[in-house]
Amino acid sequence: MSTASQHTDPGTGAAPLGVLVGVDGSEQSVSAARWAQREASLRGEPLTLVTAYTMPTFWGYGAEAGAAYPDDDRLREGVEALLRDVAGQLDADGVQPTLRVEVGDAAGVLVDLSKQASLLVSGSRGRGGFLGRLLGSVSSALPGHAHCPVAIIPAGVEASRAAAGVPVVVGVDGSEQGRAAALVAAEEARLRGAPLNLVVAVPPVSANAAWLAVSLDEEARAKDMQELVDAGARWLSSEYPGLEVTGELVDGSPVDVMVEQTGTARLTVLGTRGLGGFAGSLLGSTSQGVAHHARGPVMVVPFREDVRLSRRADHGPVREQPQA
């Protein structure tokens, strides 16, 4: 293990920090670090553990204020000791982490460092205090701002789910953002040798729709949505030959459906935003709701342009995108 405070030169590689983990010493962050260590091994990438702290501000005058101001060296030593303690709880035979202490706002530090990472990992909540609330409210902010996918790991669920047939699950809603997330999910499934399951949440039509002049044909709606998800499965199968891809419609609200999936999925993948409407706004605010209540690892994927998205229409109907 090593301790680094300087920034890594981005020119040394596409993602020199590899799998980046924000830790604060809490049980949640230890779970995240353990899961991340296994991910680094799976991907053949480095593992970087980082924590951040800020110097507290004291109001006062003259000698009184000076006496109250904490010693930066002592504070930093304490943070470094905490980081070493978390590293000591990892698998001694696994990828050994680089330890990194930064001064600054935790969320800002992690977002900035995510430019040099392939994956940013965080627990679902943390202890707060001097360490800048690395988890909790900060983890909620990361998916919408990070420059790489963000994995949220609830405490106690870091154990491998590598049993045969356990799928990677991705929530899709017919949006371009959902398709981009599905491509990442397909790569995650390929990496793990796992099947991929596309899930579309189908919330019931609101009772308020009864007054509409045009009635909604539930059977026709379900058929159209199934055609969309089947076409999506064919597209992903063509992009990832040999990957087992299935798709299903599940009745219920998007958050409830995807939280339920996290209980058994090897990994649950969501995009950062989506269409909303009938498909249930599976992405965007829903991804935060799922991450907050997840019972297993959740990966939230920022949208990235990809030439493969242009080939989706070759495999069946595509839902019309709303005008910006």
C-alpha positions in Angstrom: 0.0 0.0 0.0 1.1 3.6 -0.5 -0.2 6.9 0.5 -0.5 9.7 -2.0 -1.6 13.3 -1.7 -0.6 14.6 -5.1 -2.8 14.3 -8.1 -2.0 11.5 -10.6 -1.0 12.6 -14.1 -4.0 11.9 -16.4 -1.5 11.2 -19.1 -0.4 7.9 -17.5 -3.5 6.1 -18.7 -7.2 6.5 -19.5 -8.1 5.7 -15.8 -5.0 5.8 -13.7 -6.9 5.6 -10.5 -8.9 2.5 -11.6 -11.6 1.7 -9.2 -11.9 4.7 -6.9 -13.6 4.3 -3.5 -14.7 7.1 -1.1 -14.3 6.0 2.5 -14.9 7.6 5.9 -14.4 4.6 8.3 -18.0 3.7 8.6 -19.4 0.2 8.1 -20.9 1.3 4.9 -17.6 2.5 3.5 -15.8 -0.7 4.5 -18.5 -2.7 2.6 -17.9 -0.4 -0.4 -14.1 -0.9 -0.2 -14.4 -4.7 0.0 -16.8 -4.8 -3.0 -14.5 -2.4 -4.9 -11.4 -4.6 -4.2 -13.1 -7.5 -5.9 -14.2 -5.3 -8.8 -10.6 -4.1 -9.3 -9.4 -7.7 -9.5 -12.2 -8.6 -11.9 -11.3 -5.6 -14.2 -7.5 -6.0 -13.8 -7.3 -2.3 -12.6 -5.8 -0.4 -9.7 -7.7 0.2 -6.5 -7.6 3.7 -4.9 -9.1 4.5 -1.5 -9.6 8.2 -0.9 -10.9 10.2 2.0 -11.3 14.0 2.3 -11.5 16.4 5.1 -11.9 20.2 5.6 -10.5 22.4 8.3 -13.3 23.6 10.6 -13.8 27.4 10.8 -13.8 29.0 14.3 -15.0 32.5 15.0 -13.0 34.5 17.5 -10.4 37.2 18.0 -6.6 37.2 18.4 -5.0 34.5 20.6 -8.4 33.0 21.4 -9.1 32.1 17.8 -5.5 30.9 17.3 -5.7 28.6 20.3 -9.0 27.1 19.0 -7.7 26.4 15.5 -6.8 22.7 15.2 -3.4 21.5 14.1 -3.6 20.5 10.5 -0.8 17.9 10.8 -2.6 16.1 13.7 -5.9 16.1 11.9 -4.3 14.7 8.7 -2.5 12.0 10.7 -5.9 11.0 12.2 -7.5 10.8 8.7 -4.5 8.8 7.4 -4.8 6.4 10.3 -8.5 5.9 9.5 -7.7 5.2 5.9 -5.1 2.6 6.8 -7.6 1.0 9.2 -10.1 0.5 6.3 -7.4 -0.8 4.0 -6.4 -3.3 6.8 -9.9 -4.8 6.7 -9.6 -5.7 3.0 -8.5 -9.1 1.6 -4.8 -9.4 2.1 -4.6 -11.5 -1.1 -6.6 -9.1 -3.2 -5.6 -6.0 -5.1 -3.7 -3.8 -2.7 -5.0 -0.2 -2.6 -3.3 3.1 -3.0 -4.4 5.4 -0.2 -5.1 9.0 -0.9 -5.9 11.9 1.5 -7.4 15.1 0.0 -8.3 18.4 1.6 -11.6 19.8 0.4 -15.3 19.1 0.1 -15.8 15.3 -0.2 -18.3 15.4 -3.0 -16.2 17.9 -5.0 -13.1 15.8 -4.4 -14.7 12.6 -5.6 -16.3 14.2 -8.6 -13.0 15.7 -9.6 -11.1 12.5 -9.2 -13.7 10.5 -11.1 -12.2 12.0 -14.3 -9.3 9.7 -13.7 -11.3 6.6 -12.6 -13.2 3.9 -14.5 -15.6 3.4 -11.6 -16.4 5.4 -8.5 -17.7 3.4 -5.5 -19.4 4.7 -2.4 -21.5 3.3 0.5 -25.1 4.3 0.8 -24.6 6.5 3.9 -21.8 7.5 6.3 -20.9 9.1 9.6 -20.3 12.7 8.6 -18.3 15.0 10.8 -14.8 16.2 10.0 -14.5 13.7 7.2 -16.9 15.7 5.1 -19.9 13.3 5.0 -18.2 11.2 2.3 -21.3 9.0 2.2 -25.0 9.7 2.7 -26.0 13.0 1.2 -22.7 13.0 -0.8 -23.4 9.7 -2.3 -26.7 11.0 -3.5 -24.9 13.8 -5.3 -22.3 11.7 -7.0 -24.3 9.9 -9.8 -25.5 13.1 -11.3 -22.1 14.8 -11.4 -19.4 12.0 -11.6 -17.5 11.6 -14.9 -17.7 7.8 -14.7 -20.2 5.2 -13.5 -21.0 5.3 -9.8 -21.6 2.1 -7.8 -23.6 2.5 -4.5 -23.0 -0.4 -2.0 -25.3 -0.8 1.0 -23.7 -2.0 4.2 -23.4 -5.7 4.6 -24.1 -6.7 1.0 -20.5 -6.7 -0.3 -20.4 -10.5 -0.6 -20.1 -11.9 -4.1 -23.3 -12.9 -5.9 -21.4 -14.9 -8.5 -23.7 -18.0 -8.4 -24.5 -19.5 -11.8 -27.4 -17.8 -13.5 -27.6 -14.8 -11.3 -28.2 -11.9 -13.7 -27.1 -8.4 -14.1 -30.3 -6.3 -14.3 -30.8 -3.0 -16.1 -33.8 -0.8 -15.8 -34.9 0.6 -19.2 -37.7 2.9 -20.3 -37.2 3.3 -24.0 -35.1 6.4 -23.7 -31.6 7.0 -25.3 -30.3 7.3 -21.7 -31.7 3.9 -20.9 -30.2 2.3 -23.9 -26.8 3.8 -23.0 -27.1 2.3 -19.6 -28.1 -1.0 -21.1 -24.8 -1.1 -23.1 -22.9 -0.6 -19.9 -24.9 -3.3 -18.2 -24.2 -5.7 -21.1 -20.5 -5.1 -20.7 -20.8 -5.7 -16.9 -22.6 -8.9 -17.6 -20.0 -10.0 -20.2 -17.2 -9.2 -17.7 -18.9 -11.4 -15.0 -20.0 -14.2 -17.3 -23.6 -13.5 -16.2 -26.9 -13.2 -18.1 -28.4 -9.8 -18.7 -32.1 -9.0 -17.9 -33.8 -5.9 -19.2 -36.6 -4.8 -16.8 -39.3 -2.3 -17.6 -41.5 -1.2 -14.7 -45.2 -0.8 -15.7 -47.1 1.2 -13.1 -50.8 0.9 -13.1 -52.8 3.6 -15.0 -53.9 6.2 -12.5 -57.6 6.3 -11.5 -57.4 9.9 -12.6 -57.1 8.7 -16.2 -60.7 7.5 -16.1 -62.1 10.8 -17.2 -60.0 11.0 -20.3 -61.9 11.0 -23.6 -59.6 8.4 -25.1 -59.5 5.2 -23.0 -56.2 3.3 -22.6 -56.0 -0.2 -23.9 -53.9 -2.0 -21.2 -53.4 -5.1 -23.3 -52.2 -3.1 -26.4 -49.9 -1.0 -24.2 -48.3 -4.1 -22.7 -47.9 -5.6 -26.1 -46.2 -2.4 -27.5 -43.9 -2.3 -24.5 -42.9 -5.9 -24.8 -42.1 -5.4 -28.5 -39.8 -2.6 -27.5 -38.0 -4.6 -24.8 -37.7 -7.6 -27.1 -36.1 -5.4 -29.8 -33.7 -4.0 -27.2 -32.7 -7.5 -26.3 -32.1 -8.5 -29.9 -29.9 -5.3 -30.3 -27.8 -6.1 -27.3 -27.4 -9.7 -28.4 -26.1 -8.5 -31.7 -23.6 -6.2 -30.0 -22.5 -8.8 -27.5 -22.6 -12.2 -29.3 -22.9 -15.1 -26.9 -24.4 -13.0 -24.1 -27.7 -14.3 -22.8 -30.2 -11.4 -22.9 -33.8 -11.4 -21.7 -36.4 -8.7 -21.2 -39.5 -8.5 -19.0 -42.3 -6.2 -18.0 -42.9 -6.0 -14.2 -46.0 -4.4 -12.7 -45.4 -1.8 -10.1 -43.8 1.6 -9.6 -40.2 2.0 -10.9 -38.6 2.5 -7.5 -40.4 -0.5 -6.0 -39.7 -2.8 -9.0 -36.0 -2.0 -9.2 -35.5 -2.1 -5.4 -37.0 -5.6 -5.5 -34.5 -6.5 -8.3 -31.6 -5.4 -6.1 -32.4 -8.0 -3.6 -31.3 -10.8 -5.9 -29.4 -9.3 -8.9 -25.7 -9.6 -9.2 -25.7 -5.9 -10.1 -28.5 -3.5 -10.8 -27.8 -0.8 -13.5 -29.7 2.4 -14.0 -29.1 5.6 -16.1 -29.1 9.1 -14.8 -32.3 10.3 -16.4 -35.0 9.0 -18.8 -38.4 9.7 -20.4 -40.8 9.3 -17.5 -44.4 8.9 -18.5 -45.8 5.3 -18.9 -42.3 3.7 -18.6 -42.2 5.1 -15.1 -39.4 7.6 -15.1 -37.1 4.7 -14.5 -34.1 6.9 -14.7 -33.2 10.2 -13.1 -34.8 10.8 -9.7 -35.8 7.1 -9.6 -32.2 6.0 -9.7 -31.7 8.0 -6.4 -34.7 6.3 -4.9 -33.4 2.9 -5.8 -29.9 3.6 -4.5 -31.3 4.9 -1.2 -33.3 1.7 -0.6 -31.2 -0.9 -2.4 -30.6 -4.3 -1.0 -27.6 -5.0 -3.3 -25.1 -3.2 -5.5 -26.5 -0.5 -7.7 -24.6 1.2 -10.6 -25.7 4.5 -12.0 -24.4 5.3 -15.4 -23.9 8.8 -16.9 -25.0 9.2 -20.5 -22.3 8.8 -23.1 -22.7 9.1 -26.9 -22.0 5.7 -28.5 -22.1 4.7 -32.1 -23.9 1.5 -31.2 -26.9 3.5 -30.2 -27.5 4.3 -33.8 -27.9 0.6 -34.6 -30.8 0.1 -32.2 -33.4 0.9 -34.8 -32.2 -2.0 -37.0 -33.7 -4.5 -34.6 -37.2 -3.3 -34.1 -39.5 -0.5 -33.0 -37.9 2.4 -31.1 -39.8 4.7 -28.8 -40.0 8.2 -30.1 -37.8 10.6 -28.0 -39.4 13.8 -26.6 -38.3 17.1 -28.1 -35.8 19.0 -25.9 
